[in-house]
Amino acid sequence: MTNRMKTACLFGGQGSQYIGMGQEFYEADEDCRRLFNIASEVMGYDMAELCFYGEEETFQHEIYSLPSTLTIDLCAFTLAVKRGFSFQAVAGFSLGEYAALAAAQVVSVRDSFELVKQLVAASHSVLREGFYSMAAVNLPAEMCDMMCSHIHSGYVKVANYSSKKQVTIAGNRKGLEAFSQIANEFGGKVMPIRVNRPFHCKLMEPAAAIYKEEIQSVPFADPSIPVYMNVTGEMETNADQIKVNIVQQLYSPVLWVHTLENMHLAGVGRYVECGLRSVLCRMVRDTLGITREQTVFLRTG
């Protein structure tokens, strides 16, 4: 790897929360404590209490799982910068896109939590918990797309094109059950994700319409470093278009494979993952075929 290679920061999404996450660095780093405090002020509950001493089932609810994930993502980024990492590009997987926008100074840290708060409120206003979910599938994307197109009992679509070896599906219970039956026939494994909303598919369009109106007053700025967006997989430099994209992300699939390929073409040779668990590093290696030495995971305690 040459000195000319660019380094990208990747932010993980929800689904990997655990009790005690972030506690080590909260206790050791003042800036991390500040991030927790901002999250608590915006969300209206004690973020540290939730992350360190809460109950596992609490994280099944987006009002807790989404903001807590954002908190940990931003703590990891703060520590990465303190450790001397310099980033020439950022991208976030699903919810991680909000951390990427804060890291690139598109929105303030406080506003990143405000955006997530409004996202949760919009989602809850139109979709009931318990009727929808998401799941990871270890089958090729083309096969999963084909399987979804043949399901007429319920609704299910590919929501995240995660890597060359895995996708995420989203839909209602009937659709997910039908998909699981077909996937089993092809030797696929369907692994439920701890979410109660079908993010990144058309079932979220009513929520997106509400969300769009609620975030109109949130200021967006042109990014200080290149940001790659979920809905296009491409770099975006215009603040207004980024706001459009973040709304569309609610009901559009995450084009993560396309994102990684475009970063690679732009000269990115090292990928630093900031998040809860080392998930994106594996996706990078599976998609780009790069070495383990070119991916770095920063644990957050």
N, C-alpha and C positions, 0 to 999 in steps of 0.2 A: 504494500500500500504506500503510495507516494504522498508527500506533503500537500500536493495539489488536490487531493481528493477531498470532497466536501463531506461534512458531517451533518446528518439530519437528526432531529429530535422527534421521536414518535410517542404519542400519548395513548395509553390504553383506555378501553371502555369499561362499562360496568359488567357485573357478573362474577367477579372474583373477590368480593369483599369478605373480610374476616375480622373477628374481634381482636383488638390489639393493633390494628393496622395504623402505622404512622406514629406510634407512641414513642419509640426510641428517639426519633428525630424531633418530635414535639418537645421532649424533655431536654434535648441538647441544643436546639437551634432557635434563636429568638425570632427569625423571620418565618419559620414554620409555625411557631405559636401565633404570630400575627395573622397568618393565613387561616388558621383554625378560628381565630377570633372574628375575622371578617365573615367567614362562612356562617358562624353562629349568629352574627348580627343580621345578616340578610335572611337566613332561613328561619330564625326565630326559635331555635333550640340549640343546646350545647353540643357542638360538633365533636369536641374531644370526648365528652361523656358517651356519646353514641359510638364512636369508633373504638374506644378503649374498653368500655364496660357494658355496651349494649347487648342485645340478644340477637342470635343469628337470624331468626325469622323476621326481625325488623327490616333487614336488608332486602326482603322480598318486595318492599314498597318503594316506589320510585322517589317519593318525597325524602327518603333517607339514602337510598342507594346511589342516586345520581349525584347529589351534592357532595357526599362523602368521597366518591370516586374522584370528582373534580378536585377536592381538597388534597388528596394524596398525590394526584398527578402534578399539581402545582408545587407541592412540597418537594417532590422528586426533581422537578425542573430547577427550583431554587438551589437545591443542593448540587445539582449538576453544574450550574454556573459557578458556584463557589469552589467546586473542585477543578475548575479551569477549562471546562468544556466550552467550545465556541461553536455555534450552530449556524449553518448556511441555509437551512430549510427546516420547516416544521410541518407535521401532519398529525391529526388525531383520529383514532379509530372510533367511529360512532360518537358516543358522549365525549371521548377524548378530543374531539374537534374544538370544544369550548376551551379546553386548556391550551390548545394550539393557538387559538385566537388571542388569549391573554398573553401567552409567551411572545407572540409577534406584535403585541401592543395594538392589536386591532380594537380590542375592548379593554377596559380596566379590569383588574382582578375582581373588584366589587361587582362590576357589571356582568362579568362572566357568571357569577353566582345568581345575579338577578335574572339573567337569561334562562338559566337552568330552572330557577324557581317558577318562571312564567311557563316554561316548557311543561313542567309537571302539572301545573294548574290547568293548562289547556288540555293536556292528555286526560286528566281526571274528569274534566267537564263533559266529555263526549263518549268515553269508553269505560265500561265497568270492569273492575278487577275480577279475575277468575274465569273469564271467557276467552282470553287471548294469551298467547305466549310466544316464545322464540326457542330455537334449538340449533345446536351445531350439528353438522352432518359431514362425515368423512367420505364423501363421494365427489367426483368431478362436477364442476358447475354446470356443464352442458347436460349431464345426466339429470341433475336436480331440476334444472329449468324444464326439461322434457317431462319429468315426473309431475311437476306442479301443473303443467298445462293439461294433464290427463285427469286431474282431480276435480270433480264437480260436486262432491259432498263437502260443503264448507269452503273455506278460502285459505290458501297457503301460497307464498311466493318466496323466492330467494331474496333475502334482505341484505346480506353482506357477502360479497365475493372476497372472502378472507385471504385465501391463498390458492395455489394450484392444487392443493390436496383437501381443502375444506371450505364449506360455505355455511352461512347461517340462514335458516328459514324463519318466517314469521307468518302468523295467521290466527284463525280462531281454532277452538279445540277440535272441531270436526275435521278441519283441513289438516291439522298437524297429526291427528290420529290416522287419517287416510294415508298421509305421506309416510308415516312410520311403518305402516304395513307394507307398502311398496318397497321402501328402502330395505327392509329386512329381507325381502326376496332377492335383492341384489347384493346381500352381504354388507349393507351399510349400517352404520351405527348412528343413531339419533340421540343426541345428548341434550336434555333440557337445560335452558339457561334461566337463572333466577330473575325473571322479569314478568310483569303482568300486563304489558302493553305490546302490540305488534309493531314495533318501530321499523321504519324504513320500508313500509309498503302502503298501498293506497287506502288501507283502513284508517290510516292516520291523517288523511286529507282534511276531515272536519276539524281536527285539533290544530292542524297547521294554519287553517284560516283564522282561527282565534289567536293563535300564537303570533301570527304576522301583525295583527293589529296591536297586540299588547307590547310588542318590542319596538314599535315605531319611534318612540322617544329615546331609545338607548343609542348613544352616539357610537358610530363605527369609524375607524380611521384606516387609511391605507397601511398595510403591514410593514413593519420595520425589517423583516426578513421574509423570504418567500414562504407562502402558505399554500399547501396542496389540499384541495377540497374533496370531500367525500363524494359529492354528487357528480363530479366530472372526472376526478382522478388527476386533475391538472392544476398547475400553479395559477393562483389568482392574486392580482395586485390592486384591484379596485374595491374600495370599502363598500360602495353601494351594491356591487355584485356579490360580495361576500355575505351581506345581509340577506340578499335574495337566496343564496345557496344554503344558508343555515336554516331557512324556513323549508326549502325544498328537501333538505336532508331528512326531515321528519317522515316523508312519504316516498322517498326515493332510495334505491339500494346503495349501499356503501361500495364504491368501486375501489377497493383496497389494492387489488392486484394491479390495476391500472395506475394507481397512485405510486406504488413501489417501482413499477417499470419506468414511469416518467421521471422519478427521482434519480434512478440509476442512469437513465439517458442524459440527465442534466449534470452528471458528474459526481453524484453522491456515492461515496465508497464506504462510509461507516454510518451505522444506525444505532442510536442510543435510545433505549426504551425507558420512559418514565411512567411508572404505573404501579399496580398492585402486585402483579405476578409476571413472570417472563413468558408472555404469550406472543407478543408481536415479533420478538426476535426470531422465534421459530417460523412464523409466517414469512418473514423476510428471507430466511435461508431456504425455505421450501419454494418460494416464488422466484427468487433471483439466483439460487444456486451458489451463493457466496459462502465464504468460510465463517466458522464460529468466531474467529478473531475480529471479524468486521461488524459484529453485533455486540452491544454492551447493554446489560440490564442493571439499572440502579435500584436496588432494593430500598424500601422506605421503612424498614423496621417491622 
